[in-house]
Amino acid sequence: MFKQLFVSSLLALSYAAQAQTTPAGPLPVSAETHHITYTGVVEVPGATKDELYTRATEWFAKTYNNANSVLQMQDRAAGQLVGKPVLATTVRSLGSNYPAGIVKYTISLYLKDGKYKYEITDFVHDATGSKLCSAGPLENEKTGCMSLTKGQWTEIKSQTDRAMQGLVASMSTTLSKKAASDF
């Protein structure tokens, strides 16, 4: 029994040390707001603002299970969509993955003829659905949360970064293609 506990402890410490020394990579921080922000302007030659709006609403519907609960603002005339989705996260402990709560964020799309701008920001960890405590804004270096290790905090940030990179790629693909309603 002691031997099994000792080996389990060594494995856990080994994983924690590895997680802490493997950086999440630099998250994009706005020099203006000092918040983590994914932003860009994407050219879509020949697409009207209306076509881009239709494609963007289709993207929200396909990306999020319930786009109506995610979208907080929809203004076709102004070419604006604002959503407040959440990302479920996990942490690894003793060789298994466990729920680590959610990361809330805001995504804004600004559409014009031939281009759109996206901005994804306001990332906040909330322990909803987990046994951990909420760690707050992802800009925080430390969590102030005893139930969340530095390595686990880094992993939550890494998961968020990977998800946002995938989100931006998915958005670009969908908004660059003609929507079914464009035909």
ROSE-4610 file (N, C-alpha, C; in Angstrom, 1 decimal, always signed):
// ROSE-4610
residu = [M/M/M/F/F/F/K/K/K/Q/Q/Q/L/L/L/F/F/F/V/V/V/S/S/S/S/S/S/L/L/L/L/L/L/A/A/A/L/L/L/S/S/S/Y/Y/Y/A/A/A/A/A/A/Q/Q/Q/A/A/A/Q/Q/Q/T/T/T/T/T/T/P/P/P/A/A/A/G/G/G/P/P/P/L/L/L/P/P/P/V/V/V/S/S/S/A/A/A/E/E/E/T/T/T/H/H/H/H/H/H/I/I/I/T/T/T/Y/Y/Y/T/T/T/G/G/G/V/V/V/V/V/V/E/E/E/V/V/V/P/P/P/G/G/G/A/A/A/T/T/T/K/K/K/D/D/D/E/E/E/L/L/L/Y/Y/Y/T/T/T/R/R/R/A/A/A/T/T/T/E/E/E/W/W/W/F/F/F/A/A/A/K/K/K/T/T/T/Y/Y/Y/N/N/N/N/N/N/A/A/A/N/N/N/S/S/S/V/V/V/L/L/L/Q/Q/Q/M/M/M/Q/Q/Q/D/D/D/R/R/R/A/A/A/A/A/A/G/G/G/Q/Q/Q/L/L/L/V/V/V/G/G/G/K/K/K/P/P/P/V/V/V/L/L/L/A/A/A/T/T/T/T/T/T/V/V/V/R/R/R/S/S/S/L/L/L/G/G/G/S/S/S/N/N/N/Y/Y/Y/P/P/P/A/A/A/G/G/G/I/I/I/V/V/V/K/K/K/Y/Y/Y/T/T/T/I/I/I/S/S/S/L/L/L/Y/Y/Y/L/L/L/K/K/K/D/D/D/G/G/G/K/K/K/Y/Y/Y/K/K/K/Y/Y/Y/E/E/E/I/I/I/T/T/T/D/D/D/F/F/F/V/V/V/H/H/H/D/D/D/A/A/A/T/T/T/G/G/G/S/S/S/K/K/K/L/L/L/C/C/C/S/S/S/A/A/A/G/G/G/P/P/P/L/L/L/E/E/E/N/N/N/E/E/E/K/K/K/T/T/T/G/G/G/C/C/C/M/M/M/S/S/S/L/L/L/T/T/T/K/K/K/G/G/G/Q/Q/Q/W/W/W/T/T/T/E/E/E/I/I/I/K/K/K/S/S/S/Q/Q/Q/T/T/T/D/D/D/R/R/R/A/A/A/M/M/M/Q/Q/Q/G/G/G/L/L/L/V/V/V/A/A/A/S/S/S/M/M/M/S/S/S/T/T/T/T/T/T/L/L/L/S/S/S/K/K/K/K/K/K/A/A/A/A/A/A/S/S/S/D/D/D/F/F/F]
num = [1/1/1/2/2/2/3/3/3/4/4/4/5/5/5/6/6/6/7/7/7/8/8/8/9/9/9/10/10/10/11/11/11/12/12/12/13/13/13/14/14/14/15/15/15/16/16/16/17/17/17/18/18/18/19/19/19/20/20/20/21/21/21/22/22/22/23/23/23/24/24/24/25/25/25/26/26/26/27/27/27/28/28/28/29/29/29/30/30/30/31/31/31/32/32/32/33/33/33/34/34/34/35/35/35/36/36/36/37/37/37/38/38/38/39/39/39/40/40/40/41/41/41/42/42/42/43/43/43/44/44/44/45/45/45/46/46/46/47/47/47/48/48/48/49/49/49/50/50/50/51/51/51/52/52/52/53/53/53/54/54/54/55/55/55/56/56/56/57/57/57/58/58/58/59/59/59/60/60/60/61/61/61/62/62/62/63/63/63/64/64/64/65/65/65/66/66/66/67/67/67/68/68/68/69/69/69/70/70/70/71/71/71/72/72/72/73/73/73/74/74/74/75/75/75/76/76/76/77/77/77/78/78/78/79/79/79/80/80/80/81/81/81/82/82/82/83/83/83/84/84/84/85/85/85/86/86/86/87/87/87/88/88/88/89/89/89/90/90/90/91/91/91/92/92/92/93/93/93/94/94/94/95/95/95/96/96/96/97/97/97/98/98/98/99/99/99/100/100/100/101/101/101/102/102/102/103/103/103/104/104/104/105/105/105/106/106/106/107/107/107/108/108/108/109/109/109/110/110/110/111/111/111/112/112/112/113/113/113/114/114/114/115/115/115/116/116/116/117/117/117/118/118/118/119/119/119/120/120/120/121/121/121/122/122/122/123/123/123/124/124/124/125/125/125/126/126/126/127/127/127/128/128/128/129/129/129/130/130/130/131/131/131/132/132/132/133/133/133/134/134/134/135/135/135/136/136/136/137/137/137/138/138/138/139/139/139/140/140/140/141/141/141/142/142/142/143/143/143/144/144/144/145/145/145/146/146/146/147/147/147/148/148/148/149/149/149/150/150/150/151/151/151/152/152/152/153/153/153/154/154/154/155/155/155/156/156/156/157/157/157/158/158/158/159/159/159/160/160/160/161/161/161/162/162/162/163/163/163/164/164/164/165/165/165/166/166/166/167/167/167/168/168/168/169/169/169/170/170/170/171/171/171/172/172/172/173/173/173/174/174/174/175/175/175/176/176/176/177/177/177/178/178/178/179/179/179/180/180/180/181/181/181/182/182/182/183/183/183]
x = [+0.8/+0.0/+0.9/+1.9/+2.8/+3.5/+3.9/+4.6/+3.8/+2.5/+1.6/+1.3/+1.1/+0.9/+2.2/+3.3/+4.6/+4.7/+4.5/+4.6/+3.6/+2.3/+1.3/+1.7/+2.3/+2.7/+3.8/+4.8/+5.9/+5.3/+4.4/+3.8/+3.1/+2.3/+1.6/+2.6/+3.6/+4.6/+5.4/+5.7/+6.3/+5.5/+4.2/+3.3/+3.1/+3.0/+2.9/+4.1/+5.3/+6.6/+6.6/+6.2/+6.2/+5.3/+4.1/+3.1/+3.5/+4.2/+4.7/+5.8/+6.6/+7.8/+7.4/+6.2/+5.8/+4.9/+5.4/+4.6/+3.5/+2.4/+1.3/+1.5/+2.6/+2.9/+2.3/+2.8/+2.3/+0.9/+0.0/-1.4/-1.4/-2.2/-2.1/-2.8/-1.9/-2.4/-2.4/-3.5/-3.7/-2.8/-2.0/-1.2/-2.1/-3.2/-4.1/-4.9/-5.5/-6.4/-5.7/-4.6/-3.9/-4.7/-5.7/-6.5/-6.1/-6.2/-6.0/-7.0/-6.6/-7.5/-7.0/-7.9/-7.7/-8.4/-7.7/-8.4/-7.7/-8.5/-8.0/-9.0/-8.5/-9.4/-9.1/-10.2/-10.1/-10.8/-10.1/-10.7/-11.4/-12.6/-13.4/-13.9/-13.1/-13.4/-14.7/-15.5/-16.8/-18.0/-17.7/-18.8/-19.4/-20.7/-21.4/-21.5/-21.8/-22.0/-23.2/-24.2/-25.4/-25.0/-24.2/-23.8/-22.9/-22.0/-21.2/-22.0/-23.0/-23.9/-24.6/-25.1/-25.8/-24.8/-23.6/-22.5/-22.2/-22.0/-21.7/-22.7/-24.0/-25.1/-25.1/-24.8/-24.8/-23.6/-22.5/-21.3/-21.6/-22.3/-22.7/-23.6/-24.5/-25.5/-24.8/-23.8/-23.1/-22.0/-21.5/-20.4/-20.9/-22.0/-22.5/-23.8/-24.0/-25.3/-26.5/-26.5/-27.7/-27.2/-27.1/-26.7/-27.5/-28.8/-29.7/-29.4/-28.9/-28.5/-27.1/-26.3/-24.9/-25.0/-25.7/-25.8/-26.5/-25.8/-26.3/-26.8/-26.2/-26.6/-26.5/-27.5/-27.5/-28.1/-27.3/-27.7/-27.3/-28.2/-27.9/-27.5/-28.3/-28.0/-26.6/-26.2/-24.9/-23.8/-24.2/-23.2/-22.5/-23.2/-22.5/-23.2/-22.4/-22.9/-22.0/-22.6/-21.8/-22.3/-21.4/-21.8/-21.0/-21.6/-21.0/-21.0/-20.2/-20.2/-19.3/-19.2/-18.4/-17.6/-16.5/-15.6/-15.4/-15.8/-15.6/-14.1/-13.5/-12.1/-12.0/-10.8/-10.5/-9.0/-8.7/-7.4/-7.0/-5.7/-5.2/-4.7/-5.1/-4.7/-4.7/-3.5/-3.3/-3.7/-3.3/-3.5/-4.8/-5.8/-7.1/-7.5/-8.4/-8.9/-10.1/-10.2/-11.4/-11.9/-13.2/-13.8/-13.1/-12.8/-12.1/-13.0/-14.3/-15.1/-15.2/-15.5/-15.7/-14.8/-14.6/-14.0/-15.0/-15.5/-16.4/-15.6/-16.2/-15.5/-16.5/-16.1/-16.9/-16.3/-17.2/-16.8/-17.6/-16.9/-17.6/-17.2/-18.2/-17.9/-18.4/-17.6/-18.0/-17.8/-19.0/-19.0/-19.2/-18.4/-18.5/-18.4/-18.7/-18.6/-17.1/-16.9/-15.6/-14.6/-15.1/-14.2/-15.0/-14.3/-14.9/-13.8/-14.1/-13.2/-13.8/-12.9/-13.3/-12.5/-13.1/-12.4/-13.0/-12.1/-12.4/-11.7/-12.4/-11.7/-12.5/-12.1/-12.8/-12.9/-11.7/-11.7/-11.6/-12.6/-12.7/-13.0/-12.2/-12.4/-13.5/-14.4/-15.5/-15.5/-15.5/-15.5/-16.8/-17.8/-19.1/-18.9/-19.5/-19.4/-18.1/-17.3/-16.1/-16.0/-15.0/-14.8/-13.7/-13.3/-12.2/-12.9/-12.0/-12.6/-12.3/-13.1/-12.9/-11.6/-10.9/-9.6/-9.6/-10.7/-10.9/-10.3/-9.9/-9.4/-8.2/-8.1/-7.0/-5.7/-5.8/-4.6/-3.9/-4.6/-3.9/-2.8/-1.6/-0.5/-0.8/-1.3/-1.6/-3.1/-3.6/-5.0/-5.6/-4.8/-5.3/-6.3/-6.2/-7.1/-6.3/-6.5/-5.7/-5.9/-7.1/-7.4/-6.9/-6.3/-5.8/-4.3/-3.5/-2.1/-1.7/-0.4/+0.1/+0.1/+0.4/+0.4/-1.0/-2.0/-3.4/-3.9/-3.5/-3.9/-3.3/-2.0/-1.4/-2.1/-2.6/-3.3/-4.7/-5.3/-6.6/-6.3/-5.3/-4.9/-4.5/-3.8/-3.4/-4.7/-5.6/-6.8/-7.6/-7.6/-8.3/-7.7/-6.4/-5.6/-5.9/-5.8/-6.0/-7.5/-8.4/-9.8/-10.0/-9.4/-9.6/-8.9/-7.8/-7.1/-8.0/-8.6/-9.5/-10.8/-11.3/-12.5/-12.2/-11.1/-10.7/-10.6/-10.0/-9.8/-11.2/-12.0/-13.4/-14.2/-14.1/-14.8/-14.3/-13.0/-12.5/-12.9/-13.0/-13.4/-14.9/-15.7/-17.2/-17.5/-16.9/-17.2/-16.6/-15.6/-15.0/-15.7/-16.6/-17.3/-18.8/-19.3/-20.7/-21.6/-22.5/-23.5/-24.5/-25.2/-26.3/-27.3/-27.6/-28.6/-28.1/-26.8/-26.2/-26.5/-26.9/-27.0/-28.4]
y = [-1.2/+0.0/+1.3/+1.3/+2.4/+2.6/+1.5/+1.6/+2.2/+1.8/+2.3/+3.8/+4.2/+5.6/+6.4/+5.9/+6.6/+6.7/+5.7/+5.8/+6.7/+6.7/+7.6/+9.1/+9.3/+10.6/+11.1/+10.2/+10.6/+10.9/+10.1/+10.4/+11.8/+12.0/+13.3/+14.5/+14.4/+15.4/+15.6/+14.5/+14.5/+15.3/+14.9/+15.6/+17.1/+17.4/+18.8/+19.6/+19.0/+19.7/+19.9/+18.9/+19.0/+20.1/+20.1/+21.1/+22.5/+22.7/+24.0/+24.5/+23.6/+24.0/+24.1/+23.7/+23.7/+24.9/+26.1/+27.3/+27.2/+27.9/+27.9/+28.6/+29.3/+30.2/+31.5/+32.5/+33.9/+34.1/+34.4/+34.7/+36.1/+36.4/+37.8/+38.8/+39.7/+40.8/+42.1/+42.8/+44.1/+45.1/+45.9/+46.9/+48.0/+48.2/+49.2/+48.9/+47.7/+47.4/+46.5/+45.9/+44.9/+43.7/+43.4/+42.2/+41.2/+39.9/+38.9/+39.2/+39.4/+39.8/+39.1/+38.4/+37.9/+38.8/+39.4/+40.3/+40.3/+40.7/+40.7/+41.3/+41.8/+42.2/+41.2/+40.7/+39.7/+40.2/+40.3/+40.7/+39.6/+39.9/+38.9/+39.6/+39.7/+40.4/+40.0/+41.0/+40.7/+40.4/+40.2/+39.9/+41.2/+41.3/+42.4/+42.3/+43.4/+43.4/+42.4/+42.5/+41.6/+40.1/+39.8/+38.4/+38.0/+38.8/+38.5/+38.3/+39.2/+39.0/+37.7/+37.3/+36.0/+34.8/+34.9/+33.9/+33.9/+35.0/+35.1/+34.5/+34.8/+34.2/+32.7/+32.2/+30.8/+30.2/+30.9/+30.4/+30.3/+31.3/+31.2/+30.1/+29.8/+28.7/+27.4/+27.2/+25.9/+25.8/+26.8/+26.7/+26.5/+27.2/+27.1/+26.3/+25.5/+24.6/+25.5/+26.6/+27.4/+28.9/+29.2/+30.5/+31.6/+31.4/+32.4/+32.8/+31.8/+32.2/+32.8/+32.5/+33.1/+34.5/+34.8/+36.1/+37.1/+38.2/+39.2/+40.4/+40.6/+41.7/+41.3/+41.6/+41.3/+42.6/+43.2/+44.4/+44.3/+43.9/+43.7/+45.0/+46.1/+47.4/+47.9/+47.8/+48.2/+47.2/+46.0/+44.9/+44.5/+44.3/+43.9/+42.7/+41.8/+40.7/+40.6/+40.4/+40.2/+39.0/+38.1/+36.9/+36.8/+36.0/+35.7/+34.2/+33.5/+32.0/+31.6/+30.3/+29.7/+28.5/+28.3/+27.1/+26.2/+25.0/+24.0/+23.6/+23.6/+23.2/+22.0/+21.4/+20.2/+20.4/+19.8/+19.7/+18.3/+18.0/+16.7/+16.5/+15.5/+15.2/+13.7/+13.3/+11.8/+11.0/+11.4/+10.6/+10.7/+11.5/+11.5/+13.0/+13.2/+14.5/+14.8/+16.0/+16.4/+17.7/+18.0/+19.3/+20.4/+21.4/+22.6/+23.8/+23.7/+24.8/+25.3/+26.6/+27.2/+28.5/+28.9/+30.2/+31.0/+32.1/+32.9/+33.9/+34.3/+35.3/+36.0/+37.1/+37.9/+37.9/+37.6/+37.7/+38.7/+39.6/+40.7/+40.6/+40.7/+40.8/+42.1/+42.8/+44.0/+43.8/+43.9/+43.5/+44.7/+44.8/+45.8/+45.1/+45.8/+45.3/+44.9/+43.6/+43.1/+42.8/+43.0/+42.6/+42.6/+42.0/+41.9/+42.0/+42.5/+42.5/+41.6/+40.8/+40.1/+40.5/+40.4/+40.7/+39.7/+38.9/+38.0/+38.4/+38.7/+39.2/+38.9/+39.4/+39.3/+37.9/+37.2/+35.8/+35.7/+35.0/+34.8/+33.4/+32.8/+31.4/+31.4/+30.5/+30.3/+28.8/+28.5/+27.1/+26.3/+26.9/+26.2/+24.8/+23.8/+22.4/+21.7/+22.3/+21.6/+21.7/+21.1/+21.2/+22.2/+22.9/+23.9/+25.3/+26.2/+27.6/+28.4/+29.5/+30.3/+31.1/+31.1/+31.8/+33.2/+33.6/+35.0/+35.2/+36.4/+36.8/+36.0/+35.5/+34.7/+35.6/+36.9/+37.7/+37.5/+37.1/+36.9/+35.8/+36.2/+35.2/+34.1/+34.5/+33.6/+33.6/+32.4/+32.3/+32.7/+32.6/+32.9/+31.8/+30.7/+29.6/+28.4/+27.9/+26.8/+25.5/+25.3/+24.0/+23.9/+25.0/+25.0/+25.2/+24.3/+24.4/+25.4/+25.8/+26.7/+25.9/+24.7/+23.9/+23.7/+23.5/+23.4/+24.8/+25.9/+27.2/+27.4/+27.0/+27.1/+26.2/+25.1/+24.2/+24.8/+25.5/+26.1/+27.2/+28.0/+29.0/+28.4/+27.3/+26.6/+26.1/+25.5/+25.0/+26.2/+27.3/+28.5/+29.0/+29.0/+29.5/+28.6/+27.3/+26.3/+26.5/+26.6/+26.8/+28.1/+29.2/+30.4/+30.4/+29.8/+29.7/+28.8/+27.8/+27.0/+27.8/+28.6/+29.4/+30.4/+31.1/+32.1/+31.4/+30.2/+29.5/+29.1/+28.6/+28.2/+29.4/+30.5/+31.7/+32.2/+32.2/+32.6/+31.7/+30.4/+29.5/+29.8/+29.9/+30.0/+31.4/+32.5/+33.8/+34.0/+33.2/+33.4/+32.6/+31.6/+30.8/+31.3/+31.1/+31.5/+30.6/+31.2/+30.5/+29.9/+28.9/+28.2/+29.2/+30.2/+31.3/+32.3/+32.3/+33.2/+32.7/+31.5/+30.9/+31.2]
z = [+0.0/+0.0/+0.0/+0.9/+1.0/-0.4/-1.0/-2.2/-3.3/-3.4/-4.4/-4.2/-2.9/-2.6/-3.0/-2.7/-3.0/-4.5/-5.3/-6.8/-7.3/-6.8/-7.3/-7.0/-5.8/-5.4/-6.3/-6.6/-7.6/-8.9/-9.4/-10.7/-10.8/-9.7/-9.6/-9.6/-8.8/-8.7/-10.0/-10.7/-12.0/-13.0/-13.0/-14.0/-13.6/-12.4/-11.9/-12.3/-12.1/-12.5/-14.0/-14.8/-16.2/-16.7/-16.1/-16.5/-16.2/-15.1/-14.7/-15.5/-16.1/-16.9/-18.4/-18.7/-20.1/-20.3/-20.8/-20.8/-21.8/-21.6/-22.4/-23.7/-23.7/-24.9/-24.6/-25.2/-24.9/-25.4/-24.5/-25.0/-25.5/-26.5/-27.1/-26.1/-25.6/-24.7/-25.4/-25.4/-26.0/-25.3/-26.0/-25.4/-24.9/-25.5/-25.1/-23.8/-23.8/-22.7/-21.6/-22.0/-21.1/-20.8/-21.7/-21.6/-22.7/-22.5/-23.5/-24.6/-25.9/-26.9/-28.2/-28.9/-30.2/-31.1/-32.1/-33.0/-34.3/-35.3/-36.7/-37.6/-38.8/-39.8/-41.0/-41.5/-42.6/-43.9/-45.0/-46.2/-46.9/-47.4/-48.1/-49.3/-50.4/-51.6/-52.2/-52.6/-53.3/-52.3/-51.1/-50.1/-49.6/-49.6/-49.1/-47.6/-46.9/-45.5/-45.1/-45.9/-45.7/-45.8/-46.8/-47.0/-45.8/-45.4/-44.2/-43.0/-42.8/-41.6/-41.6/-42.8/-42.9/-42.6/-43.1/-42.9/-41.4/-40.8/-39.4/-38.5/-38.8/-37.9/-38.2/-39.4/-39.6/-38.8/-38.8/-38.1/-36.6/-36.0/-34.6/-34.3/-35.2/-35.1/-35.1/-36.0/-36.1/-35.1/-34.5/-33.6/-32.2/-31.8/-30.4/-30.4/-29.5/-29.4/-29.4/-28.7/-28.7/-29.0/-30.2/-30.7/-30.1/-29.9/-29.4/-27.9/-27.1/-25.8/-25.7/-26.8/-26.8/-27.3/-28.4/-29.0/-28.0/-27.7/-26.8/-27.6/-28.8/-29.7/-31.2/-31.9/-33.3/-34.0/-34.8/-35.5/-37.0/-37.8/-39.3/-39.9/-39.6/-40.3/-39.9/-38.7/-38.3/-38.6/-38.9/-39.2/-38.0/-36.9/-35.6/-35.0/-34.4/-33.7/-32.4/-31.3/-30.0/-29.3/-28.9/-28.2/-26.9/-26.0/-24.7/-24.4/-25.1/-24.9/-23.8/-23.5/-22.5/-23.1/-22.5/-22.9/-21.7/-21.8/-20.7/-20.7/-19.5/-19.4/-18.4/-18.6/-17.7/-17.2/-16.1/-15.5/-15.3/-15.3/-15.1/-13.7/-13.0/-11.6/-11.4/-10.9/-10.7/-11.9/-13.0/-14.3/-14.9/-14.4/-15.0/-15.2/-16.2/-16.4/-15.6/-15.0/-14.2/-14.7/-14.6/-14.9/-14.2/-14.9/-14.2/-14.3/-14.6/-14.8/-16.2/-16.3/-17.6/-17.7/-19.0/-19.2/-20.0/-19.4/-20.1/-21.0/-22.1/-22.9/-23.8/-24.4/-25.3/-26.7/-27.7/-29.1/-29.8/-30.5/-31.3/-32.7/-33.6/-35.1/-35.6/-36.4/-37.1/-38.6/-39.3/-40.7/-41.6/-42.7/-43.7/-45.0/-46.1/-47.4/-47.6/-48.0/-48.3/-47.2/-45.9/-44.8/-43.5/-42.5/-41.2/-40.1/-39.0/-37.9/-36.7/-36.1/-35.0/-33.8/-32.6/-31.4/-30.3/-29.7/-28.7/-27.4/-26.3/-25.1/-23.9/-22.8/-21.5/-21.0/-21.0/-20.5/-19.0/-18.5/-17.0/-16.7/-15.8/-15.3/-14.2/-14.3/-13.3/-13.0/-11.8/-11.3/-11.5/-12.1/-12.3/-12.8/-12.2/-12.6/-12.1/-11.3/-10.8/-9.3/-8.7/-7.3/-7.0/-8.0/-7.8/-7.5/-7.1/-6.9/-8.2/-8.3/-9.5/-9.5/-10.6/-10.6/-11.2/-11.7/-12.2/-13.6/-13.9/-15.3/-15.7/-16.9/-17.4/-17.4/-17.3/-17.3/-16.0/-14.9/-13.6/-13.8/-13.3/-13.3/-12.2/-11.1/-10.0/-9.8/-9.3/-9.2/-7.8/-6.8/-5.4/-5.0/-5.7/-5.5/-5.1/-3.8/-3.3/-4.0/-4.6/-5.2/-6.6/-7.1/-8.5/-8.5/-9.0/-9.1/-10.2/-10.2/-11.2/-12.6/-12.6/-13.8/-14.3/-13.5/-13.9/-14.5/-13.8/-14.3/-15.7/-15.9/-17.2/-18.2/-17.8/-18.7/-19.1/-18.2/-18.6/-19.6/-19.4/-20.4/-21.7/-21.7/-23.0/-23.7/-23.0/-23.6/-24.2/-23.5/-24.0/-25.3/-25.3/-26.5/-27.7/-27.5/-28.6/-29.1/-28.2/-28.6/-29.4/-29.0/-29.7/-31.0/-31.1/-32.5/-33.4/-32.9/-33.7/-34.1/-33.1/-33.4/-34.5/-34.4/-35.4/-36.8/-36.9/-38.1/-38.7/-37.8/-38.2/-38.7/-38.0/-38.4/-39.8/-40.0/-41.3/-42.4/-42.2/-43.2/-43.6/-42.6/-42.8/-43.4/-42.9/-43.4/-44.8/-45.2/-46.5/-47.6/-47.2/-48.1/-48.3/-49.4/-49.6/-48.7/-48.0/-47.2/-48.1/-47.6/-48.3/-48.8/-47.9/-48.3/-49.3/-49.6/-50.6/-52.0/-52.2/-53.5/-54.1]
